[in-house]
Every structure is written in C-alpha cells, then in structure tokens.
Amino acid sequence: MDRQRSEPVERIRWRRTATMYLDKPIPLRGAGRRNRRRGPARSRGSGLIVVLVLGVVNYFLFFDHNEAPVDPTALAAAEVAPVNVTDGALGEGQHGDAPEVDDFGEPVGRTVSGKIARGQTVLRALKAEGIDSQTALPLVNAMGEVFDFKKAQVGDAFTARVNDEGQVTRFDYQQSPLDVYEVELDEAGTYHAKKRKVPTRIDIAHLGCAIKSTLYESLSRCGEGAQLAGMVIDLFAWDVDFFQDVREGDELRVMVEKISVDGRFLKYGKVLAAEYKGKFGQHRIIGYRDPDGNEGYFTADGRSVRKDFLKSPMKYTRVSSSGGLRKALKSAGPATYTAQTDTPVWAVGAGTVVFSGDSGSQGKTVTIRHENGYTSTYSHLGAISRGVQVGSFVSQKTILGKVGKDKGEDSAELVFSLRKNGRLMDPMKTRFTEGDPVAPEHKAHFDHEVEQILQDLQATPVIGVLERRS
C-alpha cells in the first residue's frame, strides 16, 4: 500500500458507518455510558473488532512507508559516535583552516575578511568588519609578539573567525606570500601567535644578456625584472659606473637564486656569481661562504670586491637610467654630473656628516669626513634626505638626497668632489683600500669552488641585443 499518514483509513463495517483519521481519537461505542450486560458472543465479537482496528492503525503508523526499517541499535550508536577529522585532509601548514562545525556539521559563527586601507590601523580594519576593539585587542596584542604592526602596509589581508559568542577564535594576517601570521584561541581563552612556515622552492638560474641601451631595459628584454638590475648594480658599484662605463654590446652573465611559492616566482634570492665584460674591462664577482660561516663577495682570485669608495656618487636606478648622463672632470675643480631630476645621490664611503644645508652659490650641499684624511662633497642637491644632519654617521651607499635643478638652470646637475687632505682626487683613477680577502686557511677551498663556478658562467649563453625573451 502506498498511502500517506494523513489520508483516511479504509472504512470498516460497524453498526454505523464512520470515517477514522489517525490524528483523531478512535470513538469506541459506549464510551462514557453506563455498562450494559451483554452476552458472551457479542462481547467476544466486539473485542475482535477492536483488536482488528488497532492492528490496522499500527500498520499505518509503523510499517506503511517507503523507507527501510530503522535499527534501534544503529540509531543509538549514531547518536553517541564521535566525529573524526583526519589531519591528512588539511594541507601542510594549514591546520585550523577548515571552518568550525557543531555536532551536526553546521558552521559555527561567522568568518570575515578584509584588507588594510589607507590610514587604517588593524583595530580599525577589524571594527569595520563588525569586530569591536575590546574583542580584537587581546588577539592584536598576542600577534604583536611576532609582528611589528608599525610595518603594516596598505593592502595587507586578514581573515577572522568569530564564534556564536562573539569571540575571535582564529585570526590570519598576510603581508606577502612568505609573511603569513596566525593567532588562535585555546580552550583556556588565551591567544597564541606564530609566523606560518611557508614552503618555498629555490632554483638556480643562469642568465646571459647583451646590453643594448640601459641595464634595466636590457634585463627586461632578457626576461628578468628590475629587482635583479638593482642587485647587479649594488654588486658592481665599486668597479663599474653604470652611468658612463656601459656600452652597447657589453655582456652580463649572472647565476642567481629564484624563489617560488606554489609554483609561482616570488623574488630573487642571492646572486651566486656575476660577470660584466665590456669596453672598460672584465669584472667577475663570486659569492663565497667559508667553512667557518663567513660569507662575502670576492674577485676570482680571492680579493674582496668592497673598497673604501664607490665609483659613482649617484645610484643608478630605472628613473636615472632613462636619461643620458655626462661627466666633465675639470682640471681645477670638482666633477659635474648631468642627470635626470630625482636621481638618488648616495655616500661613496662611510663617514661623519660635517656639513648639511644651503651653502649659497653651491645650493643644498652635504659634506662627509671619511677615514685617512678623505672628504666628499655633494652640491646642488634638489633635496637632502631626512636624518642627514651634522654629526650623524652615514654608511656607504646611504642615500643623501636627490639631484635637482637650480633656479635658472636648464638641466639637473650634481657637483661632486673627493679630496684627500684638501687635494682634489679623481675617483676613476685612484686605487682605494679593499676589504679583507678570503682567509688563507680557506683559499684552497675557495679556489676549488671558483673553478666550477667560472665554468658555469662561461657556459651560459648570451641573449643578443636583437633577441628578446618573455
């Protein structure tokens, strides 16, 4: 039979015809009346009818469904069986990423996500998502043990899970693919913060690129980014003036680490070795870490590439490389560099600032006193960097200011001079003191490693000036 519970039961012959419904009591004849004496046969017949009616009702109640009968034992077991979560179902380093659920598998609370906007603090960003400061402050304080919120940046992403009581049970904060932080609430109501370990892959890339116009343009043509150009410039800053020494057809070879996350390139790692070969000579730089843990960059014969002074007072950047530069070393005066406005000016050597400000006809000027009687002066600056004050110590490559235009001038210029005991020096011709070479006890180990590195560099093919790699 295929009947629904709410349908009427089939009519049964009695003294009078009646329709019975399961949601109404069954009217038994004589209910509420004074009992009459009945014969034995009549009583037995009435009892048989009652039993039959109850049997039909029970059939509809318990058996007439299109479902398999329920095993009471299995039902009891299902009510008390625990819900198991397999750790393997979550990715490595992603424990807790699945939303919380109750005993019935329903999500608990809510999840909010957002990004830090300009002018926002983390507390304000959370408040904008409906999490008040009183609730957010404990987790922010806990995260402060592993992350400096002063370094928070516009666009940093966060996700917070809030339970039904309004507590934040988990907070994730991502500043970059490698900088991911998480805060969790334990059963005792205490927050615990940590920096998540993000698995990365490091590959060694071999690049050969012919220079066409600028270093930045050339590396872009060869399929590499501006970050690598900046790294190469920093390494060769003691030997190559990229404003003046670069010529079309020069060749650059580099062995560099490339770091990727989830199969996507993230950034460059260390430069392991580099070679620049051009009109003004060949320069090789080898990165080396000795058995004692000391590391640095050296020439192929073990001398340090670091020197007391850089070859140029201006930092070669993408902006500065977009325009030409000319230098005229006057016979009886400082060198004058013509460059793009806002080209960074850096300290050619470490020392103490002895003058910083307006010097009249020389405009904004900075003078640094170095060791061994050397001084360097940078004049006609468009701006002086904050913190570059008289008495302050600056390290080599510290940005002192930017190239600017004086009133009435058609182009931006930097006037630079390097003197020793008051006598003008030519940085292009002067040999400066070098850093410490490879330690004698590690020289054999260094030579062995350099031999293989130089072979790898020489075997690296060079992308020509007319070629392009995406």
C-alpha positions in Angstrom: 0.0 0.0 0.0 1.3 3.5 -0.8 -0.7 5.8 1.5 0.3 8.9 3.4 -0.3 9.1 7.1 -2.7 12.0 6.7 -5.1 10.0 4.4 -8.2 8.5 6.0 -8.2 4.8 6.9 -10.4 2.4 4.9 -13.9 2.4 6.2 -14.8 -0.6 8.4 -18.3 -2.0 8.8 -19.8 -1.5 12.2 -23.3 -0.8 13.5 -22.9 2.6 11.8 -20.5 3.8 9.2 -17.7 6.0 10.4 -14.5 7.5 9.0 -11.5 7.3 11.2 -8.4 9.6 11.0 -5.1 8.9 12.6 -4.9 12.4 14.1 -8.2 12.0 16.0 -9.1 9.6 18.8 -10.9 6.4 17.9 -14.5 6.6 19.1 -15.4 3.4 20.9 -19.1 2.7 21.2 -20.4 3.0 24.6 -17.6 5.2 25.9 -18.9 7.3 28.8 -22.1 5.3 29.2 -23.2 3.0 31.9 -22.1 -0.5 31.1 -24.8 -2.9 29.9 -24.9 -6.5 30.3 -24.0 -8.3 27.1 -23.9 -11.8 26.0 -20.7 -13.7 25.8 -20.8 -14.0 22.0 -21.5 -10.3 21.5 -18.6 -9.3 23.8 -16.2 -11.6 22.0 -17.2 -10.1 18.6 -16.7 -6.5 19.8 -13.3 -7.3 21.2 -12.2 -8.9 18.0 -13.2 -5.8 16.1 -11.2 -3.6 18.4 -8.2 -5.7 18.0 -8.5 -5.6 14.2 -8.9 -1.8 14.2 -5.8 -1.4 16.4 -3.8 -3.7 14.1 -4.7 -1.6 11.1 -3.8 1.6 12.9 -0.4 0.2 14.0 0.3 -0.9 10.4 -0.1 2.6 9.1 1.8 4.1 11.9 4.9 1.9 11.8 5.1 -0.1 8.6 3.4 1.7 5.7 6.4 3.9 4.5 8.7 3.7 1.6 11.7 3.6 3.9 13.8 0.7 5.2 13.0 0.0 8.9 15.3 1.7 11.4 17.5 -0.5 13.5 17.2 0.9 17.1 20.7 -0.3 17.9 22.3 1.6 15.0 20.3 4.7 15.9 21.7 4.7 19.4 25.2 4.2 18.1 24.9 7.1 15.7 23.9 9.5 18.5 27.0 8.8 20.5 29.6 8.2 17.8 32.3 11.0 17.7 33.0 12.9 14.6 36.6 12.3 13.4 38.6 14.8 11.4 41.6 13.4 9.5 44.7 15.6 9.7 45.6 14.4 6.2 42.6 16.2 4.8 44.3 19.5 5.5 47.3 20.8 3.6 50.7 21.1 5.2 50.8 24.1 7.5 47.0 24.6 7.2 45.7 23.1 10.4 42.7 25.0 11.6 41.9 26.4 8.1 38.7 24.4 7.9 35.7 26.2 9.5 34.5 25.1 12.9 31.3 23.0 12.9 28.9 21.8 15.6 27.9 18.2 16.3 25.6 18.3 13.4 28.2 19.5 10.9 26.8 23.0 10.7 29.2 26.0 10.6 29.7 27.8 13.9 29.8 31.6 14.0 31.0 33.6 11.0 34.1 34.4 9.0 35.1 37.9 8.0 37.8 39.0 5.6 39.3 42.4 4.6 42.3 44.4 3.7 44.1 47.3 5.4 43.0 50.5 3.8 45.0 53.8 3.7 45.0 55.5 7.1 43.6 52.4 8.9 45.1 50.5 11.8 44.4 46.8 12.3 41.9 47.6 15.0 40.0 50.0 12.8 40.0 47.5 10.0 38.5 44.8 12.2 36.0 47.3 13.6 34.9 48.0 10.0 34.1 44.2 9.7 32.0 44.2 12.9 34.6 43.2 15.5 34.8 45.8 18.3 38.1 47.0 19.7 37.6 45.3 23.1 37.2 41.9 21.3 40.1 42.5 18.9 42.7 44.0 21.3 43.7 40.7 23.0 44.5 39.0 19.7 46.3 42.0 18.3 48.4 42.2 21.5 49.3 38.5 21.1 50.2 38.9 17.4 52.4 41.9 18.4 54.9 39.3 19.8 55.7 38.0 16.3 54.8 41.0 14.1 55.5 44.7 14.3 52.3 46.5 13.4 54.3 49.6 12.6 55.3 47.7 9.4 51.7 47.1 8.4 51.0 48.2 4.8 48.0 49.2 2.8 46.7 46.0 1.1 47.7 43.6 3.9 44.9 40.9 4.0 43.3 39.4 7.1 40.7 36.8 7.9 39.0 36.4 11.3 36.7 33.6 12.6 34.1 34.7 15.1 32.1 32.1 17.2 28.5 32.4 18.3 29.6 34.2 21.5 31.4 36.9 19.5 34.9 35.8 20.3 37.6 35.7 17.6 38.8 32.1 17.6 41.3 32.4 14.8 43.0 35.4 13.0 45.2 35.1 9.9 47.2 38.1 8.6 49.2 38.1 5.3 51.6 40.7 4.2 53.2 38.7 1.4 53.2 35.1 0.3 56.1 34.5 2.7 55.0 36.7 5.6 51.8 35.0 7.0 50.9 35.2 10.6 48.2 33.3 12.6 46.6 33.7 16.0 44.5 31.0 17.7 42.4 31.0 20.8 42.9 27.9 23.1 40.4 26.2 25.4 41.6 28.3 28.3 40.8 31.5 26.5 44.4 32.5 25.7 45.6 33.7 22.3 48.8 32.2 20.8 50.5 33.8 17.7 53.1 32.4 15.3 54.5 33.0 11.9 53.4 30.3 9.5 56.1 28.3 7.7 55.5 28.7 4.0 57.2 26.0 1.9 59.3 27.6 -0.9 61.4 26.3 -3.8 64.8 27.7 -4.8 66.1 27.3 -8.3 69.5 28.4 -9.7 69.0 30.5 -12.8 71.8 31.1 -15.4 71.3 34.3 -17.3 73.4 35.8 -20.1 72.3 39.2 -21.5 73.8 41.6 -24.0 73.5 45.3 -23.1 71.7 47.4 -25.7 70.8 50.7 -24.1 70.4 50.7 -20.3 70.9 47.8 -17.8 67.2 47.9 -16.8 65.9 47.8 -20.4 68.4 45.1 -21.3 67.5 42.8 -18.4 63.8 43.3 -19.1 64.4 42.4 -22.8 66.1 39.2 -21.5 63.1 38.3 -19.4 64.2 39.4 -16.0 62.9 42.0 -13.5 64.1 45.4 -12.2 64.9 43.8 -8.8 67.8 41.9 -10.4 69.1 45.0 -12.1 69.3 46.7 -8.7 71.2 43.7 -7.2 73.7 43.7 -10.0 74.3 47.5 -9.7 75.0 47.1 -6.0 77.5 44.3 -6.5 79.5 46.2 -9.2 79.2 49.6 -7.6 82.9 49.6 -6.7 84.1 48.8 -10.2 81.6 49.8 -12.8 80.0 53.2 -13.3 76.7 52.3 -15.0 76.1 55.9 -15.9 79.3 56.1 -18.1 81.0 52.8 -18.5 78.2 50.9 -20.2 78.3 50.4 -24.0 76.1 48.6 -26.4 77.2 45.0 -26.9 78.6 44.6 -23.3 77.8 41.2 -21.8 76.4 40.4 -18.4 76.3 36.9 -17.0 74.6 36.1 -13.7 73.9 33.0 -11.6 71.1 33.9 -9.2 68.6 32.1 -6.9 64.9 32.3 -7.9 62.5 31.7 -5.1 59.0 30.5 -5.9 55.9 29.7 -3.8 53.2 27.2 -5.1 55.0 27.2 -8.5 54.9 31.0 -8.9 58.0 33.1 -9.0 58.2 35.3 -5.9 61.6 37.1 -5.8 65.3 36.7 -6.4 67.5 35.2 -3.7 71.3 35.5 -3.6 73.5 36.3 -6.6 75.9 33.4 -6.6 78.2 34.8 -9.3 78.3 37.6 -11.9 80.5 38.7 -14.7 80.4 42.0 -16.6 82.5 42.2 -19.7 82.7 45.4 -21.7 84.8 48.1 -23.3 86.3 49.1 -19.9 87.3 45.7 -18.9 86.1 42.4 -17.4 84.9 42.2 -13.8 83.9 38.9 -12.0 82.2 38.6 -8.6 81.9 35.3 -6.7 79.8 34.8 -3.7 81.5 32.6 -1.1 80.8 31.2 2.3 83.8 29.7 4.1 83.6 26.6 6.4 83.5 29.0 9.4 80.3 30.6 8.2 81.8 33.9 7.0 80.5 35.0 3.6 81.0 37.8 1.2 81.7 38.7 -2.4 85.2 38.3 -3.9 87.1 38.5 -7.2 88.1 35.3 -8.9 91.5 35.4 -7.2 90.0 35.9 -3.7 90.2 39.7 -3.2 87.2 41.5 -1.6 85.1 43.5 -4.1 84.4 46.0 -1.4 86.5 49.2 -1.4 86.6 52.3 0.7 84.8 54.3 -2.0 82.3 53.7 -4.8 83.0 54.5 -8.4 80.0 56.9 -8.8 78.2 59.3 -6.3 74.8 58.5 -7.9 72.8 55.4 -7.6 71.9 54.0 -11.0 68.1 53.4 -11.0 65.3 52.8 -13.5 64.5 56.5 -13.3 68.0 57.8 -13.7 68.8 55.3 -16.5 66.0 56.8 -18.7 68.1 59.8 -19.5 71.7 60.3 -20.5 74.5 61.4 -18.2 77.6 63.4 -18.9 80.5 64.0 -16.6 83.2 66.6 -17.1 86.1 66.5 -14.7 87.5 70.0 -14.7 91.3 70.3 -14.4 91.0 72.6 -11.4 87.6 71.7 -9.9 85.0 69.1 -8.9 83.2 66.8 -11.4 79.9 67.9 -12.7 77.3 65.2 -13.4 74.2 66.0 -15.6 71.4 63.6 -14.7 67.7 63.1 -14.5 65.9 65.0 -11.8 65.3 63.0 -8.6 68.2 60.6 -9.4 69.4 59.3 -5.9 72.7 60.6 -4.6 74.5 58.2 -2.2 77.5 58.3 0.0 80.6 57.0 -1.8 82.0 55.9 1.5 81.2 55.7 5.2 81.9 58.7 7.4 80.5 61.6 9.5 78.5 64.4 8.1 80.3 67.7 8.8 78.0 70.0 6.7 74.4 69.7 5.6 72.4 72.6 4.3 72.4 75.6 1.9 75.9 76.8 1.1 75.0 79.8 -1.0 76.2 79.5 -4.6 76.6 75.7 -4.3 73.0 75.3 -3.3 72.0 72.4 -1.0 75.2 70.6 0.0 76.4 67.7 2.1 80.0 67.1 3.1 81.2 63.9 4.7 84.5 63.3 6.5 86.0 59.8 5.9 88.9 58.0 7.4 92.5 58.6 6.3 92.0 62.3 5.5 89.3 61.9 2.8 86.3 64.2 2.4 83.5 64.0 -0.1 81.2 66.9 -1.1 77.8 66.7 -2.9 76.4 70.1 -4.1 73.4 71.4 -6.0 71.1 68.8 -4.5 67.4 69.1 -5.2 66.7 67.8 -1.7 68.6 66.4 1.3 67.3 63.2 3.0 65.8 63.4 6.4 68.3 62.4 9.1 71.4 63.5 7.1 72.5 66.1 9.7 75.7 67.5 11.0 77.3 64.9 13.4 75.4 61.9 12.1 77.2 58.8 10.8 76.4 57.5 7.4 77.4 54.2 5.9 78.5 53.6 2.4 75.5 53.7 -0.1 73.4 55.8 2.3 71.0 58.0 0.2 72.0 61.6 1.0 69.4 63.3 -1.3 68.4 63.7 -4.9 69.6 65.5 -7.9 67.7 68.7 -8.6 67.6 71.8 -10.7 68.9 75.2 -9.6 66.9 78.3 -10.5 67.6 79.4 -14.0 69.3 76.1 -14.9 68.0 74.0 -17.9 69.1 70.6 -16.6 69.6 68.9 -13.2 73.2 68.6 -12.1 75.3 67.2 -9.3 78.7 68.7 -8.4 80.9 66.1 -6.7 84.3 66.3 -5.3 86.6 63.8 -3.4 89.6 65.2 -1.6 92.4 63.8 0.4 94.0 66.2 2.9 92.4 69.0 0.8 93.7 67.8 -2.5 91.3 67.0 -5.3 91.2 63.3 -6.3 89.9 61.6 -9.4 87.8 58.5 -8.2 88.2 57.0 -11.7 91.9 56.8 -11.4 92.6 56.4 -7.7 93.1 52.9 -6.2 91.3 52.6 -2.9 91.7 50.3 0.1 89.9 46.9 -0.3 88.1 44.8 2.2 89.5 41.6 3.7 90.3 38.8 1.2 89.5 35.2 1.6 91.2 33.8 4.7 94.5 32.0 3.8 93.3 28.8 5.5 90.2 28.7 3.2 91.9 29.7 0.0 92.2 26.2 -1.4 88.5 25.5 -0.7 87.6 28.8 -2.4 89.7 28.1 -5.5 88.1 24.7 -5.9 84.6 26.2 -5.8 85.5 29.1 -8.1 86.8 26.7 -10.8 83.3 25.2 -11.2 81.5 28.5 -11.0 83.6 30.1 -13.7 83.0 27.1 -15.9 79.2 27.5 -15.4 79.4 31.2 -16.2 81.3 30.7 -19.4 78.9 28.0 -20.5 75.9 30.4 -20.0 74.6 31.5 -23.5 74.1 35.3 -24.0 70.8 36.7 -25.4 71.8 39.1 -28.2 70.9 42.8 -28.5 68.3 41.9 -31.2 66.8 39.0 -29.3 64.0 39.1 -26.7 62.9 36.6 -24.1 59.5 36.9 -22.4 
